[in-house]
Amino acid sequence: MRSWLKKSVLAYAAISVLAHPAIAQAPPDKKPAIVLIDAADTAQWQALASAIGWQVIAPMTPADASANSSLDERIQSLDSAVTKAIEAGAADPARIYLAGRGAAAAAVFYTLSRVPDLWAAAVALGGSPQPALDSHGLYAANFANVPVLWVTDERSSARGENQALAEKLKAAGIPLEWRSADKIPMTDVSEWLARKARSEYPFTIDCETNSPTFARCYWVRMTKFDAAERNDVLPSTQIQPGFAVSLDLGSFGFKPDAPGPGVLVAFLPEKYSGPLKMGDRIVALDGREIADAKRYSEMMRQIKEERPAVVMVQRGKERIRIEANIVLPKRAASATARVQANYDPAEHEIQIISRTVIEMHVTIPQQWLPVLLNWNGVPFEKVETAGCRLLTINKEIENTAPCP
């Protein structure tokens, strides 16, 4: 993936900025920006950005930041760097693009879920979003206004797994495009990004968070929370990792696109003490024959409850019966807050629905005035002045005021 990026950048260096009509619309003193999660990619992305008149915003170098800093801290650093570039007039706020390669690809998805409102679009080259899923930190609502392009290697043995994962993310509501590196040059990646623009005040917004640090959602910022303020109208949009269920045969690996018969055990961890051996094939579950790995995955996704099971394993010429259990994954329990808001230009009204939120800042642009504020079915006020309003709602108070 690195060599593909480098060759594509060199091939693209001679292409005119005029090849991107979207770029020509940006103010001449404000450049579109590619924001990197991994500073190791700065030089290669800088070559591409220079060729098309963009800029690169990279994370702090190890000399400026602790190597042990968490991803959340790095996201805050990126947020600050982008905000400063916009406030200084150097970056076009409508054309800020997030990018990551290899291991940083998962961080692209996680960052979008943490800070959804900075980006016009994002691209992940190689890698997999699976680590972000495993963190239990992906909320589908946060991707509603941010399209993502995930480019993987056609020759990878995980191609089938990547495709299945891409379909899962799209089914969850993420506006994801999945493509192969062998079929899309870097010119197409940059042109794909250039066609995307961010609206500062989208009419419809939707965000979910489990952290007060990451509670900004375009023109709404959630500022105070109360878990008792539930709202069953707004369920969690957290995307769950992995299969719905698994067999308690110990940790074993297989290629999801491998041919049958059955599921070929292709990996066992060191000091594995379960009943399987390398080269075994799981050929039946509760008397139902398993044609191949794809069919096994489909069967497991259809199971909704834990129960005992009988597994048949082909080991050489021997067919072995193993008694096992089907188990559900343990979901990480965490309280989250979610806010949905919509501006209706025909009715001159802002409708807000929230869960576990008792205070928020709402920033209203001049072009929406006058506008009626309505929160969880409660009419608040008719706003005549642009700017930030502080909304408070609980059992005793329903109030609005200018933001402090």
N, C-alpha and C positions, 0 to 999 in steps of 0.2 A: 504493500500500500504506500510506503514512503517513496519508493522509486517511481510509482505511478504518478504520485503527486508532483514529484520533482520534474519528470519528463513533461507533464502536462503544463506546468508553469513555464518551462522554457519554450514550449511550443506556442504558448499563448502570448509571450512577451511582445510580439509584433502586432497584435490585434488592437485596433483603435478603440478608444473609449466610446466612439460614436456607434459601435456595434451594439451598445446597450441603450436603447431609447429611454429606459427608466432612469439611467444615470444622468442623462442630459437634463432631466427635469429637476434635479437637486440644485439648491442654491449654490452659486459658484464658490462661495467662501466656506461652504460646509460640505465635507466629504463623507460618503458612505464609509462605514467602518466594519472590518472583520474583527471580532473579539475572540481571543484564544483562551482556552482553559489551560493548555500546556505550553509553557514558554519555549520548550525544545523545538516547536514547529515555527517559531517566529520568522526565521530567515526565509524559509520556503514560501510561507504565506505573504511575506513582505514583497517578494519578487512578483507574485501574482497581483497583489494590491497596487503596486507601483505601476504595473503595465496597464491597469484599467482606471487609474486615478482615484483609488481608494486609499484608506489608511488601515493600519493594524493597531489594535489595542491589546496588549499582552499582559499576563499577570506579572506580579513583582518577581524579580530574580531571587534566587536563594540567598543572595547577600542582603536583600531587603526584607525577607520574610523567613520565618522559621520553616525548616523542611518538614517539621511535624505538624504544621498548621492543618486544621481540618478542611474538608471540602466546603463546609458552610462558611468558614472564614475566608477561603479563597473566593467564594461567590460574593461575599460582602465586599471584598477588595475589588473585584471586577465591576460590581454595581457602582462603587464609588468612582472608579476610573472612568466609566462610561458617562456617569452623571457630570463629572468635572469637564469632560471633553465636550459634552452638549452645552453646558452652561458657559463655557469659554467661546462657544461659537465655532469650534473646530470640527464637530461631527454633526451630521444630519440626523436628527432624532427619529426621522421616519425610515432610515436605512441603516440600522444597526443589526449586524448578523453574527450569530454565535457559531463557532466552529470548533471541532475537536477531532483528533485522529487516533486510531488504535485504542489503547487503554482509556484515553480521554473521551471516547465516543459515549460511554455510559454516563460520564459527567455532563455531557451535553443535555441528555434527557433529564438528569437530576436537576441541573441548573435551571432549565426551563420550568420545571415544576416548582422550584423555590422562588424564582423571580420571573414570572411570566410576562410582565408588561414592558420590558425594555426592548424586545426583539421584533424585527420584521419577519425573520425566518431563521432557521438553523440548519446546519449540515453536520452529519457525523460520518467520518470516513473510516471504514473498517470497524473493528471491535464489535461490541454487542451492548445493547441496553439492559441485558440481563442483570448485571450487578446493581444497576439503579432500581430494577424491579425488586431484587432481593433486599434492598434497603427499606422496603415498604414505604418509599417516599415519592412514588409517582401518583399524581392525582390527575385524572383525565380532564377534569374541568379546566385546569390551568393551561391546556394546550389549545383551547378553542380558537384563539386568534393567532396562533403561531404555527405555521406549517413547518414540517421537518423532512429533510431529505437524508435518508440513511443509505450509504453506498458500501457494499460489501464485495468481497473477492469471489468472482464466479468459480474459481478453481478450488475454493476452500471446501474441506470435507464437511464443514458445518453449514453448507449452503441450504440444505433442507431445513435444518433447525432455525437458521436465520429467517427463512421465508415464513415458517410457522409462527415465529415470534413477531414478525412484522404484521402478519394477519391478525394476531392476537391484539396488538396495540391499536391497529386500525378498528377492529371490532369494538374496542373499549372507547373509541371516540377520538383518538389522536389523529390529526390530519397528516398522516405519514405517507411518504413515497419511498418505496424500497427499490433500489436498482443495483445492478452488478457493475463493478469497476471495469470489467472487460467490455462493457457496452456503453459506458458514459465517459467521455473525456472531461478534463478539468474545465474546458471552455463551457461545456454544458452546465457544470456545477455553478460557475460564476454567473452565467446567464439566468439560471434558475433562481438564484438568490436575487439578482438585479430586478427580476419581475415582481418581487414581493416588497410591499411597503407597509409600515406600521401606522395605524391611526392613533393619534393622541387621545381622542375621545370616541372610541367605538360605541355605537348605540347599545350593544349588548355585551356584558362582561360576566364572568363566572370564575371564581377562584376558591380553592380550598387549601387550608394550611394546618399544620400541627405545631407551629412555632410563631409566637408573637413577633419574632425578628423578621419573619418573612410573611407579612400580612398586608402587603400592598397589592392592589388590583386596579391598575389603570387610574381611574378618577375616584376610586374608593380606597381608603386605608382603614382596616379594622384596628381599633386601638384598645378596647377593653372586652374581656371575655367572661362568660359565666356558663359553665357546663350544664347548669340547670335550665338554661334557656334553649330547650330542644325544639326542633322543628322537623317533624317527620316528612314534610314536603320535600326537604333537601337531604337525601341520603348521601353517604360518602361515595366519592368517585375514585377511591384508592384502587389501583390496579394490583391484583394479587399475583405473586410470582409463581412460576412452576405449574405443574399439573394440579388438577383439583385433588387428586389422591395419589397414593403410591403404595407399593408393597414393602412390608417390613423385612426385606431380605438383606438388609445392610445396603450401604452405598455402592451402587454399580452403575456403569456407564454404557451407553450404546449410541450408535449413529442413527438419528431419526429417519434418514433416507436410505439405510442399508437394506438390501434385498432379503427376503425370507429364505427358507421357512423360519417363522418365529422371530424372536428378538435375539440377536447375537450379543452376548456379554463381551464388550470390547475393553472394559476397564474395571479394575477392582483396586481399591486403595491399599496402601501398605498396611500390613498386619490385619487384613480383612479376616474376620472369623465367621462369616456367614456360610450358608449352604451352597453358594454358587462357586463355579470355577471359570477361569478364562476359557473362552471358546464354547461355553454352554449356550444352548438356545432355549429360550422360554417359548414353548410351542403351544401351550393351552392354559386357559384360566377358567376355572370352574366348569370344565368340560367343553368350553368354546375354543375351537382352534384359532391360533393367531397366525395370520398369513405373513405378516412382516412387521417391522418396527412402526410404520405409519398406522397400521391397523391396531397395534397395541396401544398407541397413544390415544387413538379415537375411543377405544374401549375404556381406558382409564378416565378419560374426560367425562364419560357418561355416568360414572358411578358417583352417587351423592351421599353415601353414608359409610361409616366404618363397619366392618364385619369380617368374619373368618373367610378364608379363600383357599382353594386347592390349586397349586401351580404344577404344571407338568414341564419338566426340563429334559431336553435331549442332550445327552453327553456321549458323544461317539455313537455307538450302536445301542447304547442303553437309554431307556426312558425312565426318568426318576420322578416320583410323586413327592411334592413338598407341601406341607401344611403351613400356611402363612396367614397374615392379617392384612386387610386393606385399611390404611390409616389416612386421615385427613391432615393437611398441613396445619400447624399451629399459627394462627393469625396473630400478628403483633397488635396488641390492643393499645390504641392511643386515641385520645379525644381530639377531634379536629373542629375547626370553624370553617364555615363556607358562606359565601355571599354571592348572590345573583342580583344583577341590576340591569334595568332596561330603560332607555329613554325613548319615549313615543313622541315623535315630532308632530303627529296629527292631533294628539290630545294635550300636548305641552305638559307632559307628566313624566316623572322618574319613579318607577316602581322598583323597590328594593325588597328582596327576601333574604333572610339570613338565618343561620343556626349558630348558637352559642356566642353570639356577638351582642353586646349591650351598649357599645359606643363605637362610632366611626366618624372619619372625616370624609366628606363628599365635596369634590371640587367641580364647580359648575362653570362651563365656558359661556362667554358672552352670547354666542349664537344660539344657545338653548333658551334664553330668557324671553318672557317670563316662564317659569316652570313650577309645577306643583310637586312637592316631595311626598312620597308615600312609602312607609317602611312597615313591612309585615302587616299590611292591611290598614295601618293607621295613617290618616292624612296628617302631615306635619305643618307645612306652611307653603305659601306661594312665594317663591324666591324671585326677587326683582333685580338683584345685584350679583354680578359674576364674582367668583372666588370660592373660598373654602367655607363650608358649613360644618359645625360640630353637631352630630345627632346623638342623642342619648335616649335609650328606651329600656325600662325594666318595670317591675310591678308598681313602683311609686312614681316614676318620672317618665314623661314623654316630652322631650324638649329639643329645640335647636338654638344655635347661637353661632356667631362668627368663630372660626377656629382661633385658638390662642396663638 
